[in-house]
Amino acid sequence: MAAHLTDLKSSGIPSVTKDDFYRKYLQWGDLVFCCGQHPIARAIEGVTHSPLSHVLMAHLPYSQGPWMTLEATVTKGVHFGLLSDYTGFQDGTLILARRNLSFMQRLSMLDTMAGLIDDKYDWRQEVSIVANRLLHFLPVVHPQGELYCSGLIWAGARAIAPFAYQVDAAHPSYPTPEDIYTDPSVEAICMLEMPAA
């Protein structure tokens, strides 16, 4: 089980090189958690008291690569992207995590999530979730064909229902990256640090 993170340096997660990240550790279906500098990322990190602000699923559609992502972002909604877009950044950290799922369970998650391609990113819902966690009387905006990053991962996990994530009981339908990361079935594998230039 991955423990709540307050500080990456004292987390005990082994730091690896980019080459080792790709060649030794990364497997398709793995979760990649991001720690970033974007204002939305900082807001999420502030509310969850965790450095985790984004989560995506790694996918290798062809044996020779490239590594892809299946994710929901503010600019593109639910889409396939390139993992190299994340490993090429400076001044950020990626945490590789994994669940012990069978090939068919991972495939079911991937198929469910891929079926949501082109859904818009629901930044209003994400902001309302953050606001509701700070001030419980504020309402959560309910999605209308729109998802946010951990909401997409949550939707994929529901496809393998008995293996869905356990999340904050007060917000069971609105998981944050931290909720996904601290699920008892998630194991942190390694981290890739990309220092500032």
BELNORCOR-V545998 format. One record per run of one state. SS is the DSSP state (2 for helix, 1 for strand, 0 for the rest). FROM is the first residue (numbers start at 1). TO is the last residue. If there is no record, write none. Layout:
BEGIN
ss: (SS	SS)
from: (FROM	FROM)
to: (TO	TO)
END
This chain:
BEGIN
ss: (0	1	0	2	0	1	0	2	0	1	0	1	0	1	0	2	0	1	0	2	0	1	0	2	0	1	0	2	0	2	0	2	0	2	0	1	0)
from: (1	15	16	18	26	31	36	39	49	54	60	68	74	77	83	84	88	92	100	103	115	120	122	123	135	146	148	149	159	161	164	169	172	177	182	186	195)
to: (14	15	17	25	30	35	38	48	53	59	67	73	76	82	83	87	91	99	102	114	119	121	122	134	145	147	148	158	160	163	168	171	176	181	185	194	197)
END
